[in-house]
Amino acid sequence: MRPLRLAVIGHVEHVTLGLVPTVPAPGEIAHLEAPRTFPGGGGGIAFAQLVRSPAEVHLFTAIGAGEAGEEVRAALARTGAHVHAARRSDPHTRDLVLVTPDGERTIVVVGEPLHPHRDDMLPWDVLASCDAAYFTAQDPGALRAARAAHLLVVTARRREALARTGARADVVVGSAGDARERSGLADYPVRPSAVVMTEGAEGGHVETAAGTLRFAAPRAPRTPGGGSYGAGDSFAGALTFFLAAGLPVAEACGRAAHHGAAVLRGVDPTANQLALERP
């Protein structure tokens, strides 16, 4: 059996993450405890989850100038995956993530996220040979290129790009607790086969033309010092893997839920993601 070939198309930020007693109020100062840096963002965390698999993984992204961009480039190269990165003259985007004792995160984005564009000189034809692609970029042309994959999973935050291109996603995935992502089949002019909405500790639901099914979240006792940053993106990456492996969407969600919950065990999602194994 040949390895799966998977792609992630989207932004990767330079993340600095640490603990704070509370998010500072106006005029206050917060000291970031135990800070660590890593490539993150919607594309970066999903990519990190997928490289913990036996799949051949391709990342289509953009990298900016400066020290942050070089650190991201070097970290991505160390994964051994296929990284296809357009270069930008703008400074690479930084994220500051504040994690409070309850595990919730507050994110400050410095600059605009850098996304790949279809007119970048990247090997877009690779996507036609991919078993699945996860799209979290913005460019409609890049979305059309991603549609060449056998399965296309799109974050619900890119609803506008789907509407502009008229492309059909196989699965749209998002969080029911995020107003920017909360959606159902009727919200898409070209309806996907399924819309998956996560609901934290309650699991989530899958809406298809046949109706709505729920999936459970694994029991994940609160870990002191744990955080929720990256849980949704880890779920999306794992969901893409299990769908590419041929699982029905509800079963794929049930398995992916374990990978989303795993990152709650610590503050750094890239240090706590579970390995993916083909069923």
ABEGO torsion letter per residue (X at the ends): XBBBBBBBBEBBBBBBBBBBABBBBBGBBBBBBGBBBBBBEAAAAAAAAAAABABBBBBBBBBBBEAAAAAAAAAAAAAGBBBBBBBBABBBBBBBBBBBAAGBBBBBBBEBBBBBBAABBBBAAAAAABABBBBABABAAAAAAAAABABBBBBAAAAAAAAAAGBBBABBBBBAABAAABBBAAABABBBABBBBBAEAAEEBBBBAAEBBBBBBBBBBBBBGBBABGAAAAAAAAAAAAAAAGBBAAAAAAAAAAAAAAAAABABAAAABBBBBBX
